[in-house]
Amino acid sequence: MIHLNTNKIIITTDFSETSYLAIKHGAFLAQYTKGEIYLVHIITKHWEKFNVFTPSITLDNIEKASSAVQKKLEELANDIKSEYGVNVTTVVNTGNPTTEIVKFAKEIKAGMIVMGTHGYSSWEDLTIGSNTLKILTKSPCPVLTMSENSSKFGYKKIILPIDTSAHSRQKVVLTLELAKQFASHVYAVGILTEDESNKKPAMEVMLRQVETAAKDKGVICTTELVENIKNRAVATVNFCEKNGGDLISIMTDQDAELSGFFLGPYSLQVIHHSKAPVLSIKPEEHPENAGWGDILAGT
């Protein structure tokens, strides 16, 4: 059973504008759920090209790089503490960003990682930054990503896409728990492709079960069935925009390779093209025998 855990939130930053936006989202989440923040920057082997400050500085060695980053993080931490009233710990490490962030998340038993990403205009362009990609597939906890368009804070309308995959149900409990925290309205949308018309009765049952589980938790939930879809990701993003969604909750694809270098096109497209933040939840390893009733019984 996957539950919401925001006691320890890792926010990664490379000092870009998108990562500053991630800091605000993570801080807002921590404030609302009484969590604490770990503000993390990883200095890579390309540290000698490090140049994110104004005025810019020249770095002679790795020690200076670490010191400069630490100072910048402390400034950000003080701003977060002042504005949001949450505890912030700054962390500077060197090495491979994915390896260090995933390792650190496991060490502190983090409940969530928050990070920025960059969107693309073309639906066919599935390129994604290697660090973001690897963290999404290797993270031991859910990952909240947002693009530069995600400037709205608060999650009053959460979009919960449901498809016919075996693991789609696993995000329901966590999403309802998050909705409870933010007094959100959940929009559960059943998505059926052109060749899945025979699955309509089963999908209608799933949506009713989600609606019942939401009611039991005291969460307002609206359900809708969208049929004859050619592209699930397009349907999800369009549904979010149509309903003014503040957050989309998805599963990272179950067929992601163990190497962590691949996400299916649905996840990639939703993450890149959604103007709202996307919460990506990794499937549990052994859900084979869990039906909808078993999953939702935990709500």
GIFEN-V244269 format. One line per field, one symbol per residue. ss: DSSP state (H for helix, E for strand, L for the rest). psi: psi as a letter, one per 20 degrees, with the letter a starting at -180 (. if undefined). Layout:
# GIFEN-V244269
ss = ???
psi = ???
This chain:
# GIFEN-V244269
ss = LLLLLLLEEEEELLLLHHHHHHHHHHHHHHHHHLLEEEEEEEELLLHHHLLLLLLLLLLLLHHHHHHHHHHHHHHHHHHHHHHHLLLEEEEEEELLHHHHHHHHHHHHLLLEEEEELLLLLLLLLLLLLHHHHHHHHHLLLEEEEELLLLLLLLLLEEEEEELLLLLHHHHHHHHHHHHHHHLLEEEEEEEEELLLHHHHHHHHHHHHHHHHHHHHHLLEEEEEEEEEELLHHHHHHHHHHHLLLLEEEEELLLLLLLLLLLLLHHHHHHHHHLLLEEEEELLLLLLLLLLHHHHHLLL
psi = poqpokhoppoqpjjrhhhhhhggghhgggghjlrqqooppppaikhijpmjqoqqqpphrhghgggggggghhggghgggghikqpppqpprqbpggggggghhhgjlqiqppqqaprqhpiiojpqphggghghhipirqpoqqaiimipqqmhoppnppajqhihhiigggghgghggjlqppnpppoprhjkhijgghhhgghhhggghgghikppppqqpprlphoggggggggghhjkqiqporqqphjpqhijjpqrhgggggghipiqqpopppqqhmjhjoaggggihi.
